[in-house]
Amino acid sequence: MLTPSPSLPVHQQNNLRDRVLSISALQRSGKFPLVIYADEAIPGLMTVEQAGAQRQGYGSYGSFATPWGRFERDWSLDVLVLTEGTPPANLAQAPICIAIAEVYPTSGFTRVLSQGEDGAGLDLDTVPDREYPERFLKRLNTELAETGLVVWKLLWKETTPSAPLRLANDHAMGFGSSALWDADPETGLPQLVAGQFYASSQQVLKALYGSLVTNSKKFLTLYDADHKSHTLAGARRGYTRLGGNLTAAHAQGHLLVLEHPLAGNPAEHTDNWFYVLGLRDEEVVQKFAERLDLAIPWPVQPVWAETLLNLGQAANLIVWLEHAGPDTGREYACGLRVSKDAEAWQTVLSTALQTGALVLS
């Protein structure tokens, strides 16, 4: 249930909501609307200038035309509607959609929630800056212009510990759903090992990824859900990454999933350690045993997994990664850095077999 902060009343513009719903209905019925000038209330609407339309006749009653169609004015909605012709494919419009916004001034972000069928959601690092709600609403909708979402209601929320993760360099910031990091054994610097990040612009994700893989020793800042900051270096050897837009998840924006190259098969590299990454609800202990069996020359039986995890930690062969993220969802929930020191693992295995902590089966 959405509960506004008692310190500020809910701000809503019902006229804006009704206008957006009506224009959206036009679009969904196959109509093609334009505005004569940039619309301050709905910045995402295409203008006659953008469409290349010219006024036909004189005065405000004149219609507009392009080489491919003719427009007439809908006075009730203050838009032009295509009445003859077909718009070219490069001018296709996604229907606009009403949305509400939860504002978290202390946390430093605003959560936009679509009220359309797709249930799209988006977090922005945008909060009021000593401005009236009306002005903030206009500024917020300007930032949302390319998404098709139009906010008509603002809800002020209390500070929440479930603020989204934020990853930032000197000039760009994206949001994250989970992250794992570790002190690099070679440099001692805290290094991002894995994470899921998203942003409304693909350029933001490219800028953040560039900082993570550059050789100029740049650092990024990760802000966790408790608003604490962590300075992180990137893996200059690169990352295994996946990306794409969030349409399939019924959301706006772009996704970037990163995993350290040492999180794969440990037999495929010669480094002295490897990472084991665990998604929520994944059997990470069993995964650890499977990877250890690939990493050392001594056979590891699956039933030994939990015992070897405990013994490896006691022998300083295993380190749990630092973690930030939610308590639910299919996210990175935990991770391990595991040494590939064959001699040390031989000592652990032989001692455990001699003492009965491990039993051959």
Summary of the structure (lengths in Angstrom):
residues: 361
radius of gyration: 27.0
end to end distance: 53.9
largest distance: 98.3
contacts: 1084
relative contact order: 0.10
helix: 27%
strand: 33%
